[in-house]
Amino acid sequence: MTRKVAIGIQQFDEVIEKKCFYVDKTDFIREWWESGDSVTLIARPRRFGKTLNMSMLDYFFSVDHADRGDLFEGLSIWESEEFRVLQGTYPVISLSFANVKENHYEAASYRMRQLLQLLYAKHAFLRESECLSDAEKDYFDRMSSAMSEEDAPMALYQLSYFMYRYYGKKVIILLDEYDTPMQEAYVGGFWNEITSFMRNLFNSTFKTNPYLERAVMTGITRVSKESIFSDLNNLKVVTTTSNEYATAFGFTEEEVFAALDEYGYGDQKEDVKYWYDGFIFGKQKDIYNPWSILNFLDTGELTTYWANTSSNALVSKLLREGSVTIKSMFEKLLDGESICCPIDEQIVYNQLDNDEDAVWSLLVAGGYLKVLGREPKVSGRPQMYTLDITNAEVRDMFYDLVRGWFRSNKSEYNGFIQALLLCDTDAMNYYMNDVALNLFSYFDTGKQPKKENPEIFYHGFVLGLMVDLQRDYVVTSNRESGFGRYDVMLEPREKGKNAYILEFKVFNARREKTLEDTVRAAHAQIEEKQYEVALTAKGILSEHIHKYGFAFEGKKVLIG
């Protein structure tokens, strides 16, 4: 009888007691404990089992679960007598910032203080013990009922001290999804306030805490040391490019294929691999996202699961409002190519608007892109990484994301596409001017609202073409053909259909008197550079190649 596939259960005891499908990750306990690291920060994409593993650590080490050794019977960690005797022997403080998603600082600060208050309420027995003095009990009352923002940074430090006094043993602290408040702060515009709060909290909890035995933090990103970890020199950071804990989060191919056999999907291994394989942690390749695999085992349907489990608003904002370079590189990724760029695994959220490389770093940390390789580090130069879209599921998510950019102008955009394919220049002009009027500022960064940037609009528009016409056309941009580089080429996948060459030009008052002159200049360039050579070389007849010049003056467009 196959085990029940349970979606969304994140408590270790519930998974085991209900005999749900579970891949044994208890070797993570051994690897972490034997590392000896004081404070460990593990960055993994969302839905990769971080919360379940943190619950597993809690049930293994916490004195609150000293009688729950049965949960680990039959699992890898229980084979070791050395680790059996550790089960249930440490005071553990466990909390999560996963739900701190408020859109302004006062609400976010209140939510975190509320979580700290709940911890004190859970440990109310400490107040009634003989371990605390009257002054300490007064402090306990203040923290558990009306914690101020000034008291909050010391809350975990003081709770560690009280638990140490009660148990006579240093504490283990588990903090899940530590970076969620900072991601929300970046989007909401209160970055400086939230980082100041968390820097003080983390310093007292993890740096100057003599009652701390060990700690684990998990999150999606490695937030820069300067932002919140400036005082922590005892922090071990494990990112997606690190070799530590490479198989502890996510499923290996061997684990996935065994599950497919168990549930009767053994004949779909290659399809599942195409859709969900591709994550790489350190040197470990062929890592699969657990959320997608669980959902496939439950439904048997190959579709997007992981990529649609939360808002991709930040990713969309960074790509949509990104520079010409970012959009051009994104075009290459959607076209099946890899890109080469430096990445810095220390994410500085407040630099995302100004540092192009930070965008790719965030996409790697989030699991949207994978690292195929890296060049050797050369002194004085940034290390270069080769990146690609992780798998088919993520690619589908990107397609949906780009379609969303045009959703508010869907009818005009679709009207333009139909007019283009029908070679109806009048309709193309009508629809394109409506699209450009509404989308110019939408594709810009907002840093220079008075300056329309045709290049940013053009590359955003090309991405839309790539997504909507991909079934019938190979859409490429800025490629060599003849004696130059064309702007956009649509090559039909079906023999006998029309091909299209689009050249974009900005009106230049010094060289041209009207937009019609700019259109003629675009056509002259197409002919002079012989852009059609790439198409005729593939057997496409000249009469099937349609050439259009796009002339821009501000948000006004003329096509001819």
Summary of the structure (lengths in Angstrom):
residues: 560
radius of gyration: 28.0
end to end distance: 67.0
largest distance: 93.3
contacts: 1797
relative contact order: 0.08
helix: 49%
strand: 17%
